[in-house]
Amino acid sequence: MTETSTGGGLLHRISGRLPYLPPSLRLVAEAVLKSPEQAQAMTITELALAAGVGESTVSRFVKELGIDGYKSMMLGLAEATFISKAASGAQSTNSEVVYEGVNRGDSTEDIAGKVERSSIQSLRRTANRQDIKSIERAVDIIDASNTVIFCCMGSSSIAAEEAVMRFTRAGKKCMLYRDTTIQVMLAAIIEPGDLLIGISDSGQSTPIIDAMHLAQKRGAATIAITGTEGSPLHEYADVLLYTATVPSGGELYGESVTSKWGQLLVIDILYAAYASRHYDATVEHLRQTYQGAIRQSRSSPPISPH
């Protein structure tokens, strides 16, 4: 899983790095951001001419982004423009968006296909954004931590709750409160040796940023799971794990549902890597939690209504 094409995230990355680029590389970035749809169809020679630089400067720009070649950057731009057009098209066709990509009058068959494709694409784009060294470092931190505390908002709680269930069953002490005020309170008293994992698609959620900042000041480790590069959340994360960037359904519909598949994939990867590292101990913890809690709840007689 190498980060070669990051879709919508590529434009976020270029925008985020723009102020810090050398003048010549900034010219290339500005040419791409000015018209991504045109840029993604250009040869390296054409992009160099559009930016007023040499081809070697374009190559340095690609390397600066951490992408493994000009072709991969073009694929990333093509995906980014596709996502942008899909989002704007859906909003212009129907301002009252009920689900991303779904329009008024779609047949049930069309809807099923759209939801399936969107979910699969989210998983694929998230997989393509994973950096193995970052995953291994995150697992190292989880392994070394005394307690893992999760902070999240809204539907990101789905991934956080899945993580708590999986890691708790593997024997790792975890904590999650849905109330963001309590999340920030926990961060304010977190101890060195503990870990705070913040989950935010946008990386802009104020309570999550505040919690991560406080945890870092307290000497705790921090991991961010996010879909956006260059966000304020990055400043307070020891390790960054990226999910797919998925077009928003607009203010009325709110945050994307399919983006949650990416979050769940990252959680699954972390859990599987951790469990593999502690295979025998995890098997024993799974057995204990099943016998002590899960089997009991499944075999208990229902409560009498009287």
N, C-alpha and C positions, 0 to 999 in steps of 0.2 A: 504494500500500500504506500505508494509514493505520491507526494503532492505535486502533480504535474499540471492539472487543470482544475481550477477551483470555482468555476462558474461565477455566480454573482459575487462571491467573496473576492474574486480577483479585482474587480473594480473598487471594492472597499479597500483592498490592500494598496492599490495604486493611489487612491485618494488619501489614505492615511499616511503614506510615505512621501507624498508630494512635497511638503514643506522641508523635508530633510534631505532631499536628493541634490546632488551637484547640479549646477546649471544645465549642463549638456543632457544629463539624464532626465532632468525636469522637462526639457523640451519634448522628449519622447513621451513622457507621461501625459503632458498636456495635449499632445496630438491624439493619443489614444482616448483620453477622457472626453475630448471635444466631440468625437464621433466614434464610439466603440463599434457601431454597426459597420461603418466603412472600414475602420482599422482592421477588423477581423478578416476582411477579404483581401488585405494588402500583402504583397510580398515584402520581404525585409528591405529590398531596395526602395519600394514605393513608400513604406513607412519612414524610412530614413529621409527621403526627399520631402515628405509631408512635414517632418519635424525639423528639417534644415540641419541634419547632422549626418555623420557617416554611418555606414552599416555596422562598423565595429562598436559604435556607441549604442546602437540598438541591441546588439548582442550583450553588451555590458549591462544594459537595462534589464534584459531578460534574466541574466545571472543575478542581478541585484534583487530581483523578486523571488529568487530561490526556485525558479522553474527550470526544468531540464531541457529546454530548447525552444526555439522560435515557434515551431509547429504546435507545441503544447500550449504556449501562450495564446496562439490563435484559436485553439480549441476552447480554451477558457473564456476568451472574449466572445466566441460564438454562443457558448452556453449562457454567458451573462446577458447578451442581447436578447436571446430567446426568452429567458426568464423575465426580463424587463418588459418585453413586448407582450408576453402572456399576461402579466399582471395588469399592465395598462389597458390591454384589450378587454380583459374581463371587467375592469372597472368602468371603461367607457361604454361597454355594451349594457352593463347592468350595475348601476351605482349601489344597489342594495345587494351586495355579494353575500351569498349564503354558504358558499364553500368554494375554495380556490379552484378556478378552471371550470366550474359548473355554471351553466347559463340557464336562463328561463326557457322552458320548453324542451330541454334535453330529455332524451328517452332514458329509461332505467338502464338499458344496455350501455348507452353512451356514458352515463354517470358511473356505472360500475367500472368501465374501462378507464375513465379518467382518474378515478380514485386509486385504482390499482397502479396505473403508470406513475402517478405522482408519488405514491408511497415507495415504489421500486426505485425511482430516480433519486429520492431523498436518501435512501440507503446507499445507493451507488456513489452519489456525490460525497456523502459523509465518509465512506470507505476510502475514497480517493484522497481525502484531505488528512488522513491519519499519518502521523510521523512516528515511526517505530520507537525512536529514541525518546520521544516525549511520553509515549505510552509506558515504556519501561521505567522512566524516571517517576511517573505518576504512581506506578505500582510499588516502586521502592518507597515512596513517601507514605502510601497507604499502609504498607507492611510495617514501617517504622513507627507509625502513629499509635497513640494510646486510644484516642477516640476520634471518630470521623463525624463531623457535624456538617449537615447539608443546609444550604440556604437557596431559596428559589421562590418564584412567584407564579401564580396562575397555573396553566397546564404543564409548566415545567415540573410541577410537583409529581407528575406521573413518573418521570424518570427518577426523581429523588426517592420516591416511595419504593420503586423497584430496586434501587440501589441499596436502600436500608434493609429490605427483605433479604436480598441475596447475600450481602456482606455479613449481616447478622447471623444468617444460617451458616456462614463459613467461619464464624467465630470471632468476627471483628466487631467491636462495640461501636454502634452508630447512634446518631441522634437526628431527629427531624421534627421541627414545629412548623406548622403551616402559617402561623401568625408571624409576619415579617418583623414586627416590633420585638418579639421574643428572639427571633433569629439574630437581630442586631445586639440584643442584650447578651446572648450567649457569646457572641464574638467579642464583646467588651470584657468578658471574664475568662476567655479561652486561655489555655495554658500552653507554654512551649512543650512540644511533644505531641500536641493535638493537631488535627488537620481540619480545615474548612474547605468544602467543595462548593463553589458557587455555580449555579446553572442559569444561564440567561442567553436566549437567542440573540438579542440585540446588543447585549453588553452595556446597556444604558439604564438598567433598572436601579434606581437610587438606593433602595434598601440593600440590594445585593452588593453594590459597590461599597456602601458604608460598612457592611459586615466584613467584606474582604479587607478593606483598609484597616479596620480595627484589629482584625486577626493578625495581619502582618505586623502591625505596631506592637502587638502583644508577643511576638516571636513565634507564632504558630505558622505551620506550613499552609499554603493555599494552592488550590487547583481550580481553574476556570474551564467550564464546558460552555462554549459559545459558538455562534455562527458568524460573528462579525469581527473582522480584524480592525485594529486601530481604535477600538472603543476604550472608554475610561476603565473598564474592568481589567484590561491588559496590564495596567500599571501595578496592580496589586496581586498578580498571579505568579507563583513560582513556576507553574507549568500550565500551558495553554493547550486544550484539546478542542479541535474544531468540528462542528457539525455542518451539514449542508445549509446553504443560504436558500431559503424558499420564499417566493413572493408573498407579501402580506395580502390578506383579503380586504384591506381597507379598515377604516375606523369602526364601521358598523359591525363587520364580521369579527375583526380582531386578529389575534396572532394565528399563524398557520398551524393547522393540525398535523400535516405531514412532516413538519420539522421535528415533531416529537419522536418519529421513528429514528432520526439521526441521533437524538439524545439517548434513546434506549440502546442503540447499537454501541455507542461509546461506553455506556455503563456495562453492557454485556462483555465487551472486549476487556475492560478493566477487571471485571469479576472473574472471567475465564482465565486471564493471565495470573491473577492473584491465587485462584483456587488451584491452578496447575502447579504453581510454586510450592503450595502447601497441600499437596494432593491427599496424602494419608490423613492429615489433621482435618482437612475439609470434609472428607468422607465421614469421619467420626462425628464431626459437628452436625453434618446433615442428618446422620442417623439419630443423634440425640435430639435435635430440634423436631424431627419428624415424630419420634416416639413421645416426646414430652409435650408437644403442642399440636402439631398438624393432625396426627392420627386421632388424638383425643377429641379435637373439634369435629372431625368427620364422623366419629362413632358415637358421639354423645346423643342421647335421645332428645327430640325437640321439646321445647318448653311448653307445658300445658297451657292452653288459653284460659283455663279456669283457675 
